[in-house]
Amino acid sequence: MQAFTRLTATACPLPLSGIDTDQLIPARFMSRARADGYGGHLLYDLRFRDDGTPIEDFPLNHPERAGARILVARRSFGTGSSREAAVYALVDYGVRCVVAPSFGDIFAANAVNNGLLPSRVEESDGERLLRLLATGITQITIDLENCQIHAEDTVMPFVIDPVWRTKLLNGWDDIDLTMSRLPEIRAFAAEDATRRPWAQPRAIHDTPSVSTNGPQPV
């Protein structure tokens, strides 16, 4: 997984609350193989008409927001069903960060596991950022090392779980995170084996053989 430290990129405002996973990737597109990519179906029913033509006034269809890698939305982003395909659609489209006052819990965990930063801001800061983007600002910077968002002369903080921050900064999945603590794990196992020898798992060659010839005498 690609590490995330600092990203300066085009940001797209989505001044909507409650953008759920069913909107992020409509269920009818989920039969596709992941290898085929989900990006073209991101927010499909908000971006396109029934005949497949783009809805011109939807923010992601504005020419100046083309290739947006950062989305800025209102509260409750990614609520609804637990489909991980919602994150796939964002990542396959090219999005690496979503800024919002709150996220669906499962969505946020899925996001981190796919290298997507769920950047949680105070609601007032989120509204301020949406207003700045509405003035024509197209690029902002997400600084994960310092947990800050930079939009021209404006700097605002964001919050992320410390463990998730560590995973994203290093490009780690859960196994990588566990392996990073291997010396401590081995030290604990050695100390515990001395302190509680009776609780240690028995080696395979020490396991008593079990007869298959019926009950054994007690």
Secondary structure as GFF3:
##gff-version 3
##sequence-region A 1 218
A	DSSP	beta_strand	6	14	.	.	.	ID=ss1
A	DSSP	alpha_helix	21	24	.	.	.	ID=ss2
A	DSSP	three_ten_helix	27	29	.	.	.	ID=ss3
A	DSSP	three_ten_helix	34	36	.	.	.	ID=ss4
A	DSSP	three_ten_helix	39	41	.	.	.	ID=ss5
A	DSSP	alpha_helix	44	47	.	.	.	ID=ss6
A	DSSP	three_ten_helix	59	61	.	.	.	ID=ss7
A	DSSP	three_ten_helix	63	65	.	.	.	ID=ss8
A	DSSP	beta_strand	70	73	.	.	.	ID=ss9
A	DSSP	alpha_helix	85	93	.	.	.	ID=ss10
A	DSSP	beta_strand	97	100	.	.	.	ID=ss11
A	DSSP	alpha_helix	105	113	.	.	.	ID=ss12
A	DSSP	beta_strand	117	120	.	.	.	ID=ss13
A	DSSP	alpha_helix	123	134	.	.	.	ID=ss14
A	DSSP	beta_strand	139	143	.	.	.	ID=ss15
A	DSSP	beta_strand	148	151	.	.	.	ID=ss16
A	DSSP	beta_strand	154	157	.	.	.	ID=ss17
A	DSSP	alpha_helix	162	170	.	.	.	ID=ss18
A	DSSP	alpha_helix	174	179	.	.	.	ID=ss19
A	DSSP	alpha_helix	182	195	.	.	.	ID=ss20
A	DSSP	three_ten_helix	197	199	.	.	.	ID=ss21
A	DSSP	three_ten_helix	204	206	.	.	.	ID=ss22
###
